[in-house]
Amino acid sequence: MLRLLNIEFQKLRYSKSAKVLTIAYFVILLFIALIVSIEFNIGDIKVRIADQGIFNFPFIWHFNTYMAAILKFFLAVVIVSMMANEYSNRTLKQNLIDGMSKKEFVLSKFLTVTVFALISAFFVLIMTLILGYSFSDFTEFSIVIQDTEFILAYFLKLTAFFSFCLFLGVLVKRSAFALGFLFIWWIIENISYALLKWELFKDTDIADNVVQLFPLWSMSNLIDRPFERLNFVQSAASQLNADIGIDYAVHWYEVVIVLVWIFLFIYGSFALLKKRDL
């Protein structure tokens, strides 16, 4: 496995675009810390984001992983380009000539995307601990370790998303078309949900149960939007006697669905390569 990883990172080492996008991704992640200075007005009330508890443990685990996951498209470009370059530079064919099997080739790519996801998760973990211990009103160990499952959810979400990008890179061969297909697939999932929710299965939960099986939707379900947990939102809902009714927990069946998609994407990548005459 180390040999396969070394081969892949040697390729990325000489890719300027991969370096730029990867560095940009981690630098922009650091900008989450700047949220502490954001202020805005709601009527005559001045709201300072930092005062709404976003850096309090355990909420910060949810908030940081959700915000960091939005930026995953930077690394998605790296993953898709990595696969596209294999075709354009003919390194895929050369690797196979040099004795690497197609199974090893796909495994090397999967290990690479997993390492990307792992490094990103570790980065968010450290950043969250620093921000939390710097600004949180609660730093007791029992509170700090609550909701740390969001880090695992973040890692799985990135691994699944990058595996999907890898599959599209193998399928389409060109990075621009692969990213375009990714966007089209996102539209298809949302249109499908709308048709199920408001046309085929009105006033039922069938659409919500079906859509959680979709690849992108299932990844999104791992980390639900955290904004309804902010103090001023909770206070407003309480005053209006409104029930926000969002389940923020990371459920085991959501993890299983995403794991199945990871397997299908990687197996699909191998099946495509095995079928093609390279």
C-alpha positions in Angstrom: 0.0 0.0 0.0 2.8 2.4 0.8 4.3 1.7 -2.6 1.0 2.5 -4.3 0.6 5.7 -2.3 4.2 6.8 -3.1 3.5 6.4 -6.8 0.4 8.5 -6.6 2.0 11.3 -4.5 4.9 11.4 -6.9 2.5 12.2 -9.7 0.7 14.9 -7.6 4.1 16.3 -6.6 4.7 17.6 -10.2 1.1 18.9 -10.6 1.1 22.7 -10.0 -2.7 22.9 -10.2 -3.1 20.1 -7.6 -0.7 21.9 -5.2 -2.5 25.3 -5.7 -5.9 23.8 -5.1 -4.9 21.8 -2.1 -3.1 24.7 -0.4 -6.1 26.9 -1.2 -8.5 24.4 0.4 -6.6 24.3 3.7 -6.0 28.1 3.7 -9.7 28.8 3.2 -10.6 26.3 6.0 -8.6 28.6 8.3 -11.0 31.4 7.3 -13.7 29.7 9.5 -11.9 31.3 12.4 -12.7 34.8 10.9 -16.4 34.2 11.5 -15.7 35.3 15.1 -15.6 38.9 13.8 -18.8 38.9 11.7 -21.7 41.1 12.9 -25.1 42.0 11.3 -28.3 43.7 12.3 -31.8 42.2 12.6 -34.0 45.2 12.9 -32.6 47.2 15.8 -30.8 44.2 17.2 -27.0 43.8 16.5 -26.1 40.1 16.3 -22.5 39.0 16.6 -22.0 35.5 15.3 -19.4 34.6 17.9 -21.9 35.3 20.6 -24.3 32.8 19.2 -22.4 29.8 20.6 -20.8 28.6 17.3 -17.5 28.1 19.0 -18.9 26.4 22.1 -18.3 22.8 22.6 -20.0 20.5 21.6 -21.7 22.6 18.8 -18.5 23.6 17.2 -17.9 20.0 16.0 -21.1 20.2 14.0 -20.6 23.7 12.7 -16.9 23.3 11.6 -17.4 20.0 9.9 -20.5 21.3 8.0 -18.7 24.5 6.9 -15.5 22.6 5.9 -17.5 20.1 3.9 -18.8 22.9 1.7 -15.3 23.5 0.5 -14.7 19.9 -0.6 -15.1 20.9 -4.2 -11.5 22.3 -4.2 -10.2 18.8 -3.6 -12.8 17.3 -5.9 -11.1 19.2 -8.8 -7.8 17.7 -7.7 -9.3 14.1 -7.7 -11.0 14.5 -11.1 -7.9 16.1 -12.6 -5.7 13.4 -11.2 -7.7 10.8 -13.0 -8.0 12.8 -16.2 -4.2 13.3 -16.3 -3.8 9.5 -16.3 -5.4 9.4 -19.7 -4.0 12.5 -21.2 -0.4 11.8 -20.1 -0.8 8.1 -20.8 0.6 7.3 -17.3 -2.3 4.8 -16.8 -1.1 2.7 -19.7 2.5 3.1 -18.7 1.7 1.9 -15.1 0.0 -1.2 -16.5 2.9 -1.9 -18.9 5.3 -1.6 -15.9 3.4 -4.4 -14.1 0.7 -2.7 -12.1 -2.6 -4.5 -12.3 -5.8 -2.6 -12.8 -6.9 -3.6 -9.3 -3.8 -2.1 -7.9 -4.3 1.1 -10.0 -7.8 1.6 -8.6 -6.6 0.8 -5.1 -3.8 3.4 -5.4 -6.4 6.0 -6.3 -8.7 5.0 -3.5 -5.9 5.1 -1.0 -5.0 8.6 -2.3 -8.6 10.0 -1.8 -8.8 8.3 1.6 -5.5 10.0 2.7 -6.9 13.4 1.4 -10.0 12.8 3.5 -8.0 11.7 6.5 -5.7 14.7 6.4 -8.6 17.1 6.0 -10.5 15.5 8.9 -7.4 15.7 11.1 -6.9 19.4 10.1 -10.5 20.2 11.0 -10.1 18.2 14.3 -7.1 20.3 15.3 -8.6 23.6 14.2 -11.8 22.8 16.1 -9.9 22.0 19.3 -7.9 25.3 19.0 -11.0 27.4 18.3 -13.1 25.6 20.9 -10.6 25.9 23.7 -10.0 29.6 22.8 -13.7 30.7 22.6 -15.9 28.1 24.1 -17.8 28.8 27.4 -17.6 25.1 28.2 -14.2 23.2 28.2 -15.0 20.3 30.5 -13.6 17.1 28.9 -17.0 15.4 29.1 -18.6 18.2 27.0 -15.6 18.6 24.6 -15.9 15.0 23.5 -19.6 15.2 22.8 -20.5 15.3 19.1 -17.0 14.2 18.0 -18.8 11.7 15.7 -19.2 14.6 13.3 -15.4 14.3 12.6 -16.0 10.6 11.5 -19.0 11.7 9.5 -16.9 14.4 7.8 -14.2 11.8 7.0 -16.8 9.4 5.5 -18.5 12.2 3.6 -15.3 13.3 2.0 -14.2 9.8 1.2 -17.5 9.0 -0.4 -17.6 12.3 -2.4 -14.0 11.8 -3.6 -14.8 8.2 -4.5 -17.7 9.5 -6.6 -15.3 12.0 -8.3 -12.8 9.2 -8.9 -15.6 7.1 -10.5 -16.6 10.0 -12.7 -13.0 10.6 -13.7 -12.7 7.0 -14.8 -16.1 7.1 -16.6 -15.7 10.4 -18.5 -11.9 10.7 -18.7 -11.9 14.5 -18.9 -12.0 16.6 -15.8 -14.3 19.4 -17.1 -16.9 16.9 -18.3 -16.6 14.9 -15.1 -17.3 18.0 -13.0 -20.1 18.9 -15.3 -21.6 15.5 -14.9 -21.3 15.9 -11.1 -23.3 19.1 -11.2 -25.9 17.6 -13.5 -26.3 14.6 -11.1 -26.9 17.0 -8.2 -29.7 18.7 -10.3 -31.1 15.2 -11.1 -31.3 14.3 -7.4 -33.0 17.5 -6.5 -35.5 17.3 -9.3 -36.2 13.7 -8.5 -36.9 14.7 -4.8 -39.2 17.5 -5.9 -41.2 15.1 -8.2 -41.5 12.4 -5.4 -42.3 15.0 -2.7 -44.9 17.1 -4.5 -46.2 15.0 -7.3 -46.0 11.2 -6.7 -46.1 10.9 -2.9 -47.8 14.1 -1.5 -48.4 14.3 2.2 -46.2 11.3 3.0 -42.6 10.6 4.1 -41.9 8.2 1.2 -39.9 10.8 -0.8 -37.7 11.6 2.3 -37.1 7.9 2.8 -36.3 7.3 -0.8 -34.0 10.3 -1.4 -31.7 9.4 1.5 -30.6 6.5 -0.7 -29.3 8.8 -3.4 -25.5 9.2 -3.4 -25.1 12.9 -2.9 -28.1 13.2 -0.7 -26.9 10.4 1.5 -23.5 12.1 1.9 -25.3 15.4 2.8 -27.4 13.6 5.4 -24.3 12.7 7.4 -24.0 16.3 8.5 -27.2 18.2 8.6 -27.2 22.0 8.5 -26.4 23.3 12.0 -27.8 26.9 11.8 -31.1 26.0 13.6 -29.0 25.2 16.6 -27.7 28.8 17.0 -28.8 30.6 20.1 -30.8 33.4 18.4 -32.6 30.9 16.1 -33.5 28.8 19.1 -34.7 31.9 21.0 -36.8 33.1 18.1 -38.4 29.6 17.6 -39.2 29.5 21.3 -40.9 32.9 21.3 -42.9 31.9 18.2 -43.7 28.5 19.7 -42.2 26.9 16.6 -40.8 23.4 16.5 -37.7 23.3 14.3 -37.9 19.5 14.4 -34.5 18.6 12.9 -32.6 15.5 13.9 -28.9 16.4 14.0 -27.5 13.1 15.0 -25.3 10.9 12.9 -27.3 7.7 12.5 -25.8 4.2 11.9 -28.0 3.6 8.8 -26.7 6.9 7.2 -23.2 5.6 7.7 -24.0 2.3 6.2 -25.6 3.9 3.1 -22.6 6.0 2.5 -20.2 3.0 3.0 -22.2 1.1 0.4 -21.8 3.9 -2.1 -18.1 4.1 -1.5 -17.9 0.4 -2.3 -20.0 0.8 -5.4 -18.0 3.7 -6.7 -14.6 2.0 -6.2 -15.9 -1.3 -7.6 -17.5 0.6 -10.5 -14.2 2.3 -11.3 -12.4 -1.1 -11.3 -15.2 -2.7 -13.5 -14.9 0.2 -16.0 -11.1 -0.2 -16.2 -11.3 -3.9 -16.4 -13.7 -3.7 -19.4 -11.8 -1.1 -21.3 -9.1 -1.8 -23.7 -6.4 0.6 -22.6 
